[in-house]
Amino acid sequence: MDHSQKATVPSGIAELAEEMTMWRRDLHAHPELGYEEVRTSDIVARKLEAWGLEVHRGIGRTGVVGVLRGRPGNRAIGLRADMDALAMEEANDMPHRSRTPNRMHACGHDGHTAMLLGAAKYLAETRRFAGTVNFFFQPAEEGLAGAKAMLDDGLLERFPCDGVYTIHNDPDTELGQVNIRAGGMLAAVDYFEVTIRGKGCHGAQPHLGIDPVVATAQVVLAIQSIASRRTNPTDTVVVSIGQINGGSSNIVIPEHVTLRGSVRTLKRETRDQAEAWFRAAVEGAVASQGAAADISYQRAYPPTINTPAEADIATRAARDTVGAANILPNQPSFMAGDDFAFMLERSPGAYAFFGQRTQERGGVALHNPHYDFNDDLLPVGAGYFATLVEQTLASDPTEM
């Protein structure tokens, strides 16, 4: 971070820093998995109600929406925070460590929730905007598509928005720096399971069988050519195999082998091509060995693609929060996925990464048992949300 430019947040947000830290640490100590966020969503809903927001529970099962109206105005925006934790055992030793076995806030969703609550409290007290702010507290981001569940419950029909916005903490980036731009921020993530069926036989007589292990080796090589030989070098496809399972004896050629993995792409059209190439590569490889394959290809999350106008809006709010020198507009896309992408398929909007690393804290990777959200990011993130609202929903376009 350019330390000559400290984060500029509204004074009311700065005054909430200690309170947001208390909320965040309480949520961290009581993590809940996707669609199990009963305590978390109740805390969120009660706070929003206490601050005078119109509150709707049970959207996407455990999701919560808070509606805040300012001065008369026709425009509306949505601000989203994810609430769920991961099925991990926390390795930290601190007063607010997880009190629930095999449950941990290892991705910072406790911080995302706390900072959006802080923004909601500040905006409810000040209401220096014209129009409506919809606060989306989303369940089940971690692989369970909670954003889609909220959309399936009519989220954007019931709470229409001119744009939707969210942020994610980034331990790889310094506190006070923001990665935001138009275009692809995160990848589409799709999962595959392939069962390669051969004919089992004794290892001393391989000619009497059809070896699914050899066929699997051919498949592994064939699907890696999707990135190196089928995809335009200026585009990106990542094919990763995480599991290969087969056989139970070192002297018997098995009947079948199963492999599982993921395919990640940044463009919608490349995603379609990658699936077709994957199926063709698998089928061709197994056929060359006389084997057969059962292919399950599950489309999980689409790519997270910021729309240009909303990326500009988000960039301005971020710039006015952390300073122009701390905006990182040319960072490479991150090949993980986020289900906020479903919202961006239905509405214009923008996703931003906010750095949280300092020399003292915040640098442990996401999904690591030693991870903890850096509380110094709370007023920065809440300040960004508040600034975004006050700029985007200014009563007169000339004020923007």
C-alpha positions in Angstrom: 0.0 0.0 0.0 1.1 3.6 -0.6 1.2 4.6 3.0 1.1 8.3 2.1 -2.6 7.7 1.2 -4.4 6.2 4.2 -7.9 4.8 3.8 -10.5 7.5 3.9 -13.7 6.3 5.5 -16.7 8.2 6.8 -16.2 9.2 10.5 -19.3 7.2 11.4 -17.8 4.1 9.9 -14.5 4.6 11.8 -16.5 4.9 15.0 -18.0 1.5 14.3 -14.6 -0.3 14.0 -14.6 -1.7 17.5 -18.2 -2.8 17.3 -17.6 -4.5 13.9 -14.6 -6.3 15.4 -16.8 -7.6 18.2 -19.4 -8.9 15.8 -16.8 -10.5 13.6 -15.1 -12.3 16.4 -18.4 -13.6 17.7 -19.3 -14.9 14.3 -15.8 -16.5 14.0 -16.3 -18.3 17.3 -19.7 -19.7 16.1 -19.2 -20.9 12.5 -22.0 -22.5 10.6 -21.9 -24.4 7.3 -23.9 -23.6 4.2 -27.7 -23.7 4.8 -27.1 -24.2 8.5 -26.5 -20.5 9.2 -29.4 -20.3 11.7 -27.6 -18.4 14.5 -25.8 -16.2 12.0 -28.9 -15.2 10.0 -30.8 -14.6 13.2 -28.1 -12.2 14.5 -28.1 -10.4 11.1 -31.8 -10.1 10.9 -32.2 -8.9 14.5 -29.6 -6.2 14.0 -31.1 -5.0 10.8 -34.6 -4.8 12.4 -33.2 -2.9 15.4 -31.7 -0.3 12.9 -35.1 0.2 11.2 -34.6 -1.8 8.0 -37.3 -3.9 6.4 -36.2 -7.5 6.9 -37.0 -10.6 5.0 -35.8 -14.0 6.3 -35.7 -17.4 4.7 -34.7 -16.3 1.2 -32.5 -19.1 -0.2 -33.3 -21.1 3.0 -31.2 -19.2 5.5 -30.5 -16.0 3.6 -31.6 -12.6 4.9 -32.4 -9.4 3.0 -32.5 -6.0 4.6 -34.1 -3.1 2.7 -33.2 0.5 3.5 -34.8 3.4 1.9 -33.3 6.9 1.8 -34.7 10.1 0.3 -37.1 9.6 -2.6 -35.5 8.1 -5.6 -36.1 5.5 -8.3 -32.7 3.7 -8.2 -31.7 0.7 -6.2 -28.5 -1.2 -5.6 -27.7 -4.5 -3.9 -24.8 -5.2 -1.6 -23.9 -8.8 -0.8 -22.0 -10.6 1.9 -21.6 -14.4 2.3 -22.2 -15.9 5.7 -21.1 -19.6 5.7 -18.1 -21.4 7.1 -16.1 -24.4 6.1 -15.9 -28.0 7.4 -12.4 -27.6 8.8 -10.7 -27.9 12.2 -9.3 -24.5 13.2 -5.6 -24.6 14.2 -5.5 -21.1 15.7 -5.2 -20.5 19.5 -6.9 -17.2 20.3 -9.9 -16.2 22.4 -12.3 -16.0 19.4 -11.2 -19.4 17.8 -14.0 -21.7 16.6 -15.9 -23.3 19.4 -17.5 -25.9 17.1 -15.5 -29.0 16.1 -14.7 -29.3 12.4 -16.2 -25.9 11.6 -14.2 -22.8 10.8 -14.5 -19.4 9.2 -11.4 -20.0 7.0 -12.5 -17.8 4.1 -13.4 -14.6 5.9 -17.1 -14.7 5.5 -17.4 -13.6 9.1 -15.6 -10.4 8.2 -17.7 -9.9 5.0 -20.8 -10.2 7.1 -19.5 -7.9 9.8 -18.5 -5.1 7.4 -21.8 -5.2 5.5 -23.6 -4.9 8.9 -21.4 -1.9 9.7 -22.3 -0.3 6.4 -26.0 -1.0 7.0 -25.9 0.6 10.5 -24.1 3.7 9.3 -26.4 4.1 6.3 -29.5 3.6 8.5 -28.3 6.4 10.8 -27.3 8.8 8.0 -29.5 8.0 5.0 -27.5 10.4 2.8 -28.7 8.8 -0.4 -31.8 8.8 -2.6 -33.4 5.4 -3.5 -33.1 1.9 -2.0 -30.2 -0.2 -0.7 -30.9 -4.0 -0.6 -28.5 -5.8 1.7 -28.1 -9.4 0.7 -26.8 -11.7 3.4 -26.2 -14.9 1.5 -25.9 -18.5 2.7 -23.9 -21.3 1.3 -21.3 -19.8 -1.0 -18.8 -22.6 -0.3 -19.8 -25.0 -3.1 -23.6 -25.0 -2.4 -24.7 -22.1 -4.7 -26.5 -20.1 -2.1 -26.6 -17.2 -4.4 -28.6 -19.3 -6.9 -30.9 -20.4 -4.2 -31.7 -16.8 -3.3 -32.2 -16.0 -7.0 -34.5 -19.1 -7.3 -36.5 -17.6 -4.5 -37.1 -14.5 -6.5 -34.4 -12.3 -5.1 -34.0 -9.8 -7.9 -37.7 -9.9 -8.8 -38.7 -9.0 -5.2 -35.7 -6.7 -4.6 -34.8 -5.2 -8.0 -31.4 -3.6 -8.4 -29.7 -1.4 -10.9 -26.4 -3.0 -9.9 -25.1 -5.6 -7.4 -21.8 -5.4 -5.6 -19.6 -7.5 -3.3 -16.1 -7.7 -2.0 -13.8 -10.5 -0.9 -10.8 -10.3 1.4 -7.4 -11.2 -0.2 -4.5 -12.4 2.0 -2.1 -12.2 -1.0 -2.6 -8.4 -1.3 -1.6 -5.7 1.1 -4.2 -4.1 3.4 -5.5 -1.0 1.7 -5.0 -2.2 -1.9 -8.0 -3.1 -4.1 -8.1 -5.4 -7.2 -11.0 -4.2 -9.4 -11.6 -3.9 -13.1 -14.1 -4.8 -15.8 -14.2 -8.3 -17.2 -13.4 -11.7 -15.7 -12.4 -11.6 -12.0 -12.9 -15.3 -11.2 -13.3 -18.5 -13.2 -16.2 -20.8 -14.0 -15.7 -24.0 -12.0 -17.0 -27.3 -13.3 -16.5 -30.7 -11.8 -16.1 -34.1 -13.5 -16.2 -37.7 -12.5 -15.1 -40.3 -15.1 -15.4 -44.0 -14.6 -13.3 -45.9 -17.1 -14.6 -49.5 -17.5 -12.3 -52.3 -18.8 -12.2 -56.0 -18.2 -10.4 -57.3 -15.1 -7.9 -60.1 -15.2 -4.8 -61.5 -13.6 -1.7 -59.2 -13.8 0.2 -62.1 -15.4 -2.3 -62.3 -18.3 -3.0 -58.7 -19.3 -3.9 -59.9 -22.9 -7.0 -61.6 -21.5 -8.4 -58.3 -20.2 -8.9 -54.6 -21.0 -6.7 -52.5 -18.7 -8.6 -49.5 -17.4 -5.4 -48.2 -15.7 -3.6 -47.8 -19.1 -6.7 -46.3 -20.5 -6.8 -43.8 -17.6 -3.2 -42.9 -18.3 -4.2 -42.0 -21.9 -7.2 -40.0 -20.6 -4.9 -38.0 -18.2 -2.7 -37.0 -21.1 -5.5 -36.4 -23.5 -7.4 -34.0 -21.3 -4.3 -32.0 -20.5 -4.1 -31.2 -24.2 -7.3 -29.2 -23.9 -5.3 -26.3 -22.4 -2.1 -26.8 -24.4 -3.5 -27.6 -27.9 -7.2 -26.9 -28.1 -7.4 -23.5 -26.4 -6.3 -20.2 -27.9 -3.0 -19.3 -26.1 -4.5 -15.9 -25.2 -7.4 -17.7 -23.4 -7.3 -19.7 -20.2 -8.4 -23.3 -19.3 -7.2 -25.2 -16.3 -7.9 -28.9 -16.1 -7.0 -30.5 -12.7 -7.3 -34.1 -11.6 -7.7 -34.4 -7.8 -8.4 -38.1 -7.4 -7.7 -41.4 -9.2 -9.0 -44.5 -7.6 -9.0 -48.1 -8.8 -8.1 -51.7 -7.9 -7.6 -53.4 -4.6 -4.7 -55.8 -5.4 -1.2 -55.3 -6.7 -1.5 -58.4 -8.9 -4.9 -57.9 -10.4 -5.9 -55.6 -13.3 -9.1 -53.9 -12.0 -12.5 -53.8 -13.7 -12.6 -50.0 -13.5 -10.8 -46.8 -12.5 -12.5 -43.6 -11.4 -11.0 -40.1 -11.7 -12.3 -36.8 -10.4 -11.3 -33.2 -11.0 -12.2 -29.8 -12.2 -12.2 -27.6 -15.3 -11.9 -23.9 -14.9 -12.4 -21.2 -17.6 -12.8 -17.5 -17.7 -15.1 -17.0 -20.7 -18.6 -18.4 -21.2 -17.9 -19.5 -24.7 -14.7 -21.2 -23.7 -16.6 -23.0 -20.9 -18.9 -24.6 -23.5 -16.0 -25.5 -25.8 -14.0 -27.0 -22.9 -16.8 -29.4 -22.0 -17.1 -30.6 -25.6 -13.4 -31.0 -25.9 -13.2 -32.9 -22.5 -15.9 -35.4 -23.6 -14.2 -36.0 -27.0 -10.8 -36.4 -25.4 -12.0 -39.0 -22.8 -14.1 -41.0 -25.3 -11.2 -41.0 -27.9 -8.6 -42.1 -25.3 -10.6 -44.9 -23.9 -11.7 -46.2 -27.3 -8.1 -46.4 -28.4 -7.6 -49.0 -25.6 -10.9 -50.9 -26.1 -12.4 -49.5 -22.9 -15.5 -47.5 -22.2 -16.2 -44.4 -20.0 -19.1 -43.1 -18.0 -18.7 -39.3 -17.9 -20.4 -37.1 -15.3 -19.8 -33.4 -16.0 -21.3 -31.0 -13.5 -21.5 -27.2 -14.1 -21.0 -25.6 -10.8 -20.3 -21.8 -10.8 -20.2 -19.6 -13.9 -17.4 -17.1 -14.4 -17.5 -13.9 -12.3 -17.6 -11.1 -14.9 -17.8 -7.5 -13.9 -19.8 -5.2 -16.2 -17.9 -2.2 -17.4 -20.1 0.6 -16.1 -20.5 -1.0 -12.7 -16.7 -1.7 -12.5 -16.2 2.0 -13.1 -18.6 2.8 -10.3 -16.9 0.4 -7.9 -13.5 1.6 -8.9 -14.4 5.2 -8.1 -15.8 4.3 -4.7 -12.7 2.2 -4.0 -10.4 5.0 -5.1 -12.1 7.5 -2.9 -11.7 5.0 0.0 -8.1 3.8 -0.3 -6.5 6.3 -2.7 -5.8 6.1 -6.5 -2.3 4.7 -6.0 -3.8 1.6 -4.2 -6.2 0.5 -7.0 -4.8 -2.5 -8.9 -6.6 -2.6 -12.2 -4.3 -5.1 -14.0 -4.1 -8.1 -11.7 -4.5 -11.5 -13.3 -7.8 -13.3 -12.9 -8.1 -15.7 -10.0 -9.0 -19.2 -11.2 -11.2 -20.0 -8.2 -14.9 -19.5 -8.3 -17.6 -17.6 -6.4 -21.4 -18.0 -6.7 -21.8 -14.2 -6.9 -21.4 -15.0 -10.6 -25.0 -16.1 -10.6 -26.1 -12.7 -9.5 -23.9 -11.1 -12.2 -25.6 -13.3 -14.8 -28.9 -11.6 -13.8 -27.8 -8.1 -13.0 -25.0 -5.6 -13.8 -22.5 -5.4 -11.0 -18.9 -5.7 -9.8 -16.8 -8.0 -7.6 -13.7 -6.6 -5.9 -10.8 -8.1 -3.9 -9.7 -6.0 -0.9 -6.2 -6.8 0.4 -5.8 -7.7 4.1 -2.2 -8.6 4.5 0.1 -6.7 6.9 3.5 -7.6 8.4 1.7 -8.6 11.6 -1.4 -10.4 10.4 -3.8 -11.3 7.6 -1.3 -13.1 5.3 -2.4 -16.7 5.8 -4.0 -18.2 2.7 -7.8 -18.8 2.4 -9.0 -22.2 3.4 -6.0 -22.7 5.7 -6.6 -23.9 9.3 -4.4 -21.0 10.5 -6.3 -18.3 8.6 -8.0 -15.4 10.4 -9.7 -12.3 9.0 -7.8 -9.1 9.6 -10.1 -6.8 11.6 -8.3 -3.8 10.3 -10.1 -4.4 7.0 -13.5 -4.0 8.5 -13.8 -0.2 8.4 -12.2 -0.1 5.0 -14.7 -2.5 3.5 -17.7 -0.9 5.3 -16.4 2.5 4.2 -16.3 1.3 0.6 -19.8 0.0 0.7 -21.1 3.3 2.3 -19.2 5.4 -0.2 -20.5 3.3 -3.1 -24.1 3.8 -1.9 -23.7 7.6 -1.3 -22.1 8.1 -4.7 -24.3 5.8 -6.8 -27.5 6.9 -5.2 -26.8 10.6 -5.1 -30.1 12.5 -5.4 -28.8 14.5 -8.5 -26.6 12.8 -11.2 -24.5 15.9 -11.1 -23.5 15.0 -7.5 -21.9 11.8 -8.8 
